Amino acid sequence: MDSEIKEEVPVHEEFILCCGVETQVLKCGPWTNLFNEPRANRPKLLIFIITGNPGFSAFYVPFAKALYSSINRRFPVWVISHAGHALVPKGKKILTTSDDSNAQEINDIYGLQGQVEHKLAFLRTHVPKEVKLVVIGHSIGCHFNLEILKLAPELPLMLPTLGAKK
């Protein structure tokens, strides 16, 4: 029965140009663009999963679906790939935003600090400020989460972690 519920969960795949790099985002739930939602219909919270290496987003889909189902589908659950870790299938449209052209130049987007800045740029561009974030990290994703907290204390983050080492 549990697998039947997970199969019914909508997962929307997008490829977004973030800091000039193609980025895969998998979204559970009906919310694909939070800024296009009327303010009254916007979710109050977003669960945002930052993957471990090698950043293969599809690996996290069963977890994201189970999590989305367990919260009674009240809030979106999004999974982001690392910059440079996902290839866009032929014929798949890459979404761009006007804000991405204004993204700061990241010296080494494929390095550790660059990956942190990549996630931060995505959050600032695609998540309205009033939406609270629960950021889940797996492995290196935990490190990215901690760095995001240091760099952006203005973001309303809550931080459960998976596989984090003290």
C-alpha positions, 0 to 999 in steps of 0.5 A: 500500500505504501508504494501505491501512495508513493506512485501517486505523488507528482514529481515534476522535473525541471532543468534551470539555468542557475549561475549559468549552469544547467541544474536539475530540480525535482519537485514533489507537489503541485507547486512548480513556481512559488512566485507565480502562486497567489500569495494566499495559495503559496505554501508557508514552508518548503522542504529543500533537499541537497544531495550528497555526491555524486549529486544524482537527484533521482536517487532521492525521489523515493525519499522525497515522495515518502516525505511528501506523503508523510506530511499529507502533501501540505508542503512542496519537497524539492531536490536540487542537483549539484552544479554540473552533475546533471545532463539535460536530455535532448529536447528538454527545455532549460528554464531561465529567469531574469534574476540568473543573469544578475547572479554573481560570478562564481569563481569555481562553481564546481568546487565546494564553495562554488556549490554552496553559492550555487544553492544559495543563488537558487534559493534567493532566486526561486523561493520567496523570502516569506517561505520558510525552509527546511533544508535537508542535506545528505553527506556533503549536502550537510556541509553545504547546508551549514555554509548556507547558514553562515552566508545567509542568516536572513534565510528562515532555515531549519536544518535536519541532517542525514548522515552528518558527522560532528 
